[in-house]
Amino acid sequence: MEFEYQDLVGIPFVDRGRDPSTGLDCWGLARECFYRQGINVYDYSISALAFSDIAETISLEKCRWNKIEVPEIGCLVLLRLEPNTWANHVGIYVGKGRFIHAYAGAGVCVDRLKHWKSRVIGYYKPPKEGEEHGSDC
C-alpha cells in the first residue's frame, strides 16, 4: 500500500513528538505513517531517549504485531540504536530499500536499509482489523 510521506522529511525531532506541525519522535512518525495508511496504532508515552524503557516495551508489545520476513511498503522497521538491547528505534519502510525514521540530531529523514543492516531487528505489520494479537503470540 502506497502512502504519502515526503512532506514529513525535514520535520524536527521532538521527544514525545506526536504532531507533524511541531515535531516528531520515531514513534510519533510511525503513528503518522500508519494513520496515513488508514491504520490506528497505540500510542506509548515513553521518552524517545529512554532506550531501555523502549526496548522493554517493544519486547513486551511485539506479540501484538505480525512479523514478516521481507519488508513491505508501510511496515514497521524495528531497529537497535544502542548495543546490548533488543530494539529501541522504529521506522517505516517506504520501498526500494529505504525507510523513513526520526531521531535526535537528524529529525525526520529517509535512509537506506543497507546502511542500517546490522541494526535491523525485523519487519512488522499491525494486526488486521478484528485481530487482538499478531502471529507471534
Sequence and secondary structure as in RCSB ss.txt:
>XXXX:A:sequence
MEFEYQDLVGIPFVDRGRDPSTGLDCWGLARECFYRQGINVYDYSISALAFSDIAETISLEKCRWNKIEVPEIGC
LVLLRLEPNTWANHVGIYVGKGRFIHAYAGAGVCVDRLKHWKSRVIGYYKPPKEGEEHGSDC
>XXXX:A:secstr
     GGGTT  B TT EETTTEE HHHHHHHHHHHTT         TT HHHHHHHHHHHGGGSEEESS  TT 
EEEE  STTSS  EEEEEEETTEEEEEETTTEEEEEEHHHHGGGEEEEEE   TT SS TT 
